[in-house]
């Protein structure tokens, strides 16, 4: 049976039969205490207001090619696909997601430490960071399924015990992201409101939600209000582009019925001052490979793929 944590819970969720909107109670930008100068003041302001930043061509063609070849090798390895870190499409058996790539793969570990990425989140979060989750999401041509609208923080708060909104996701595209092959869609400004979701968290919910999430997704009424107020932006761009987005930003992506595959690497950077606690609305934490409870502060280190 799911239990609800009520002490010092600024964002109660999954403890009633109704949806509620709660104003954000945490900063979006935490101040540049590390004295980094990766972002200009207008970029910081844009992130604070919209909840995301997009950088086309942040990584080179050579870097993307090397990373893509490594992903192809991983996704075709039949033995690796049997591991719990590999989430497969229910019907086709194609790889949908690969978790914990920053721990289990040397190349993606190096990618997760690259200063072009790490120093952006360190500046915005105002602290050193660690990776609480890493994964690769794949959408093969004709077969890639959708990821429904959601706030990551709602799940991380409810099921992993993330206490505050002091985490940022970074999505690095390994393929061209067109408007028609299921790119990431975001609702700018939606990070300023938290949608408390109805229902209860089933035991071992992750076994279902990683393939298709229903519990912890917003209701259509509040989602429609957000879109009417803020519109929808799409992270379209060439391979090597990167989007950084706030942990509470509402986002999702449609299925891919085109011949063009879409693959993205996700790193979730959490402030070292925002360590995971007991789940706020679940009976037990999700496994370590989904939500790390062993913080290891990241020291920026260049990827250094030779040309």
C-alpha positions as CSV (number, residue, x, y, z in Angstrom):
1,X,0.0,0.0,0.0
2,X,1.3,3.5,-0.9
3,X,2.1,5.9,1.9
4,X,2.1,9.6,1.8
5,X,4.8,11.7,3.4
6,X,3.3,14.8,4.9
7,X,6.1,16.4,6.9
8,X,7.7,19.4,5.2
9,X,6.0,18.5,1.9
10,X,5.6,21.6,-0.2
11,X,4.2,19.7,-3.2
12,X,1.7,17.0,-2.0
13,X,0.6,14.8,-4.8
14,X,-1.2,11.4,-5.4
15,X,-3.0,11.7,-2.1
16,X,-6.5,12.5,-3.3
17,X,-9.0,11.9,-6.1
18,X,-8.6,15.4,-7.6
19,X,-6.0,17.4,-9.4
20,X,-4.8,20.7,-7.8
21,X,-2.5,23.5,-9.0
22,X,0.2,24.6,-6.5
23,X,2.4,27.7,-7.1
24,X,6.1,27.0,-7.2
25,X,7.7,27.5,-3.9
26,X,11.3,27.1,-4.9
27,X,13.6,29.5,-7.0
28,X,14.2,28.6,-10.7
29,X,17.7,30.1,-10.7
30,X,19.6,29.7,-7.5
31,X,22.3,32.4,-8.0
32,X,25.7,32.1,-9.4
33,X,27.6,31.3,-6.2
34,X,30.3,29.4,-8.2
35,X,31.1,32.5,-10.2
36,X,30.7,30.7,-13.6
37,X,30.3,32.7,-16.8
38,X,29.0,30.1,-19.3
39,X,25.6,31.8,-19.6
40,X,24.9,35.5,-20.4
41,X,22.4,37.4,-18.3
42,X,19.7,37.3,-21.0
43,X,20.1,33.5,-21.2
44,X,19.7,33.2,-17.4
45,X,16.6,35.4,-17.6
46,X,15.1,33.4,-20.5
47,X,15.6,30.1,-18.5
48,X,14.0,31.7,-15.4
49,X,10.9,32.9,-17.3
50,X,10.5,29.9,-19.8
51,X,12.1,27.0,-18.0
52,X,14.4,25.9,-20.7
53,X,17.4,26.8,-22.9
54,X,18.1,25.4,-26.4
55,X,21.6,25.3,-28.0
56,X,21.8,24.0,-31.6
57,X,25.0,22.2,-32.6
58,X,26.6,22.3,-29.2
59,X,28.4,19.0,-30.0
60,X,30.3,18.4,-33.3
61,X,29.4,16.0,-36.1
62,X,32.3,13.8,-35.2
63,X,31.3,13.6,-31.5
64,X,27.7,12.8,-32.4
65,X,28.8,10.1,-34.9
66,X,31.0,8.4,-32.2
67,X,28.2,8.5,-29.7
68,X,25.6,7.3,-32.2
69,X,27.8,4.3,-33.1
70,X,28.1,3.4,-29.5
71,X,24.3,3.6,-29.0
72,X,23.8,1.4,-32.0
73,X,26.2,-1.2,-30.5
74,X,24.4,-1.1,-27.2
75,X,20.9,-1.4,-28.7
76,X,21.8,-4.4,-30.8
77,X,23.4,-6.4,-28.0
78,X,21.0,-9.2,-27.2
79,X,22.7,-10.0,-23.8
80,X,22.6,-6.4,-22.7
81,X,18.9,-6.1,-23.6
82,X,18.2,-8.7,-20.9
83,X,19.5,-6.3,-18.2
84,X,17.0,-4.3,-16.1
85,X,18.5,-1.0,-17.2
86,X,17.1,-1.8,-20.7
87,X,13.4,-0.9,-21.3
88,X,11.9,-2.4,-24.4
89,X,8.9,-1.5,-26.5
90,X,6.1,-3.9,-25.5
91,X,5.2,-5.0,-29.0
92,X,8.3,-4.7,-31.1
93,X,11.0,-5.5,-28.5
94,X,13.0,-2.5,-29.7
95,X,15.0,-0.7,-27.1
96,X,12.9,2.2,-25.7
97,X,15.2,3.4,-23.0
98,X,18.6,2.6,-21.5
99,X,19.2,3.7,-17.9
100,X,22.3,4.4,-15.9
101,X,24.5,5.0,-19.0
102,X,26.7,7.4,-17.1
103,X,27.8,4.5,-14.9
104,X,27.8,1.5,-17.2
105,X,29.4,3.0,-20.4
106,X,32.7,4.8,-20.5
107,X,31.9,7.0,-23.4
108,X,28.6,8.3,-22.0
109,X,30.2,8.7,-18.6
110,X,32.6,11.1,-20.3
111,X,29.8,12.9,-22.0
112,X,28.0,13.4,-18.7
113,X,31.0,15.3,-17.3
114,X,31.6,17.6,-20.3
115,X,31.9,21.2,-19.2
116,X,29.7,22.4,-22.0
117,X,26.9,20.7,-20.2
118,X,27.9,20.5,-16.6
119,X,28.8,24.1,-16.1
120,X,25.5,25.3,-17.5
121,X,23.5,23.5,-14.8
122,X,26.1,24.4,-12.1
123,X,25.6,28.0,-12.9
124,X,21.8,27.8,-12.9
125,X,21.5,25.6,-9.8
126,X,24.2,27.6,-7.9
127,X,26.0,24.5,-6.5
128,X,27.9,21.4,-7.4
129,X,25.8,18.7,-8.9
130,X,25.5,15.0,-9.2
131,X,23.6,12.7,-11.6
132,X,20.4,11.3,-10.1
133,X,19.3,9.7,-13.4
134,X,20.7,9.1,-16.9
135,X,19.1,7.4,-19.8
136,X,18.9,7.2,-23.6
137,X,15.5,7.4,-25.1
138,X,15.1,5.9,-28.6
139,X,12.3,6.3,-31.1
140,X,13.0,3.9,-34.0
141,X,11.5,4.9,-37.3
142,X,7.8,3.8,-37.7
143,X,7.8,2.2,-34.2
144,X,8.8,4.8,-31.6
145,X,6.0,5.4,-29.1
146,X,5.0,8.6,-27.4
147,X,5.9,9.9,-24.0
148,X,2.8,11.6,-22.5
149,X,2.8,15.1,-21.0
150,X,4.3,15.1,-17.5
151,X,6.5,17.0,-15.0
152,X,9.5,15.0,-14.1
153,X,9.6,16.5,-10.6
154,X,6.1,15.1,-9.9
155,X,7.4,11.6,-10.3
156,X,10.8,12.3,-8.7
157,X,9.1,13.9,-5.7
158,X,6.4,11.2,-5.3
159,X,8.4,8.1,-6.0
160,X,12.1,9.1,-5.4
161,X,11.8,11.6,-2.6
162,X,13.4,14.6,-4.3
163,X,12.4,17.4,-1.8
164,X,12.8,20.6,-3.9
165,X,12.8,21.8,-7.5
166,X,16.6,22.1,-7.8
167,X,17.3,19.8,-10.7
168,X,17.8,20.3,-14.4
169,X,17.5,17.8,-17.3
170,X,19.8,17.9,-20.2
171,X,18.8,16.3,-23.5
172,X,21.5,15.8,-26.1
173,X,20.2,14.8,-29.6
174,X,22.1,12.0,-31.4
175,X,19.8,12.3,-34.4
176,X,18.2,15.2,-36.3
177,X,15.0,16.2,-34.4
178,X,12.4,17.2,-36.9
179,X,8.9,18.5,-36.2
180,X,7.5,15.2,-37.4
181,X,9.6,12.4,-35.8
182,X,8.5,12.9,-32.2
183,X,10.8,15.7,-30.9
184,X,10.6,17.0,-27.3
185,X,7.7,19.4,-26.8
186,X,7.7,21.8,-23.8
187,X,5.2,24.3,-22.4
188,X,7.2,27.4,-21.6
189,X,6.4,28.9,-18.2
190,X,4.7,25.8,-17.0
191,X,7.5,25.2,-14.5
192,X,6.1,28.0,-12.3
193,X,3.1,25.8,-11.3
194,X,3.0,22.3,-9.9
195,X,0.1,20.0,-10.8
196,X,-0.7,17.8,-7.9
197,X,-2.0,14.6,-9.5
198,X,-4.9,12.4,-8.5
199,X,-4.7,8.7,-7.6
200,X,-2.2,6.6,-5.6
201,X,1.2,5.2,-6.6
202,X,0.9,1.4,-7.2
203,X,3.7,-0.8,-5.8
204,X,6.5,-1.2,-8.3
205,X,4.9,1.5,-10.5
206,X,8.1,2.0,-12.5
207,X,7.7,-1.4,-14.1
208,X,4.7,0.0,-16.0
209,X,5.3,3.7,-16.1
210,X,8.7,3.4,-17.9
211,X,6.8,1.9,-20.8
212,X,3.6,3.9,-20.5
213,X,2.9,6.4,-17.8
214,X,-0.7,7.1,-16.6
215,X,-0.4,7.8,-12.8
216,X,1.4,11.1,-12.3
217,X,0.3,12.7,-15.5
218,X,-1.7,16.0,-15.6
219,X,-5.4,16.2,-16.2
220,X,-6.6,17.5,-19.6
221,X,-8.3,20.6,-18.1
222,X,-5.2,22.0,-16.4
223,X,-3.0,20.9,-19.3
224,X,-5.2,22.8,-21.7
225,X,-5.1,25.9,-19.5
226,X,-1.3,25.8,-19.5
227,X,-1.1,25.5,-23.2
228,X,-3.6,28.3,-23.8
229,X,-1.6,30.5,-21.5
230,X,1.9,29.6,-22.6
231,X,1.7,27.8,-26.0
232,X,4.0,24.9,-27.0
233,X,7.7,25.0,-28.1
234,X,9.5,22.2,-29.8
235,X,13.1,21.3,-29.5
236,X,13.8,20.9,-33.2
237,X,17.4,20.9,-34.5
238,X,20.3,19.0,-35.9
239,X,22.1,16.2,-34.2
240,X,24.3,17.6,-31.5
241,X,21.8,20.1,-30.3
242,X,21.1,20.3,-26.6
243,X,18.1,21.4,-24.5
244,X,18.3,22.1,-20.8
245,X,15.0,22.2,-19.0
246,X,13.8,22.7,-15.4
247,X,12.7,19.6,-13.5
248,X,9.1,20.9,-13.2
249,X,8.6,22.0,-16.9
250,X,5.7,20.2,-18.5
251,X,6.9,18.3,-21.5
252,X,6.2,15.3,-23.7
253,X,6.7,13.9,-27.2
254,X,4.5,12.2,-29.8
255,X,5.0,8.9,-31.4
256,X,7.3,8.5,-34.5
257,X,5.6,7.1,-37.6
258,X,8.2,8.5,-39.9
259,X,11.2,6.6,-41.3
260,X,13.5,9.0,-39.4
261,X,14.7,7.6,-36.0
262,X,15.0,9.9,-33.0
263,X,17.5,9.3,-30.2
264,X,18.4,11.5,-27.3
265,X,20.7,11.2,-24.3
266,X,19.2,12.5,-21.0
267,X,21.2,13.4,-17.9
268,X,19.4,14.7,-14.8
269,X,21.6,16.9,-12.7
270,X,20.5,17.4,-9.2
271,X,22.0,19.9,-6.7
272,X,24.2,18.3,-4.1
273,X,22.0,20.3,-1.7
274,X,18.9,18.5,-2.8
275,X,19.6,14.9,-2.1
276,X,16.8,12.3,-2.3
277,X,14.9,11.5,0.8
278,X,12.2,8.9,1.4
279,X,9.5,8.9,-1.3
280,X,6.7,11.4,-0.6
281,X,3.9,9.3,-2.2
282,X,5.1,5.7,-2.6
283,X,5.8,2.8,-0.4
284,X,9.4,2.4,-1.3
285,X,12.0,4.1,-3.5
286,X,12.6,3.1,-7.1
287,X,15.7,1.1,-7.9
288,X,19.1,2.8,-7.8
289,X,19.5,2.6,-11.6
290,X,16.5,4.9,-12.0
291,X,17.1,7.2,-9.1
292,X,20.6,7.3,-7.6
293,X,20.9,7.7,-3.8
294,X,24.7,7.7,-3.9
295,X,25.6,11.3,-4.8
296,X,29.0,11.7,-6.5
297,X,29.9,15.3,-7.2
298,X,30.8,15.8,-10.9
299,X,34.1,17.3,-11.8
300,X,33.9,18.8,-15.3
301,X,36.0,16.9,-17.8
302,X,36.2,17.4,-21.6
303,X,34.8,14.7,-23.8
304,X,37.9,14.8,-26.1
305,X,36.8,12.7,-29.1
306,X,39.6,12.9,-31.6
307,X,39.0,14.0,-35.1
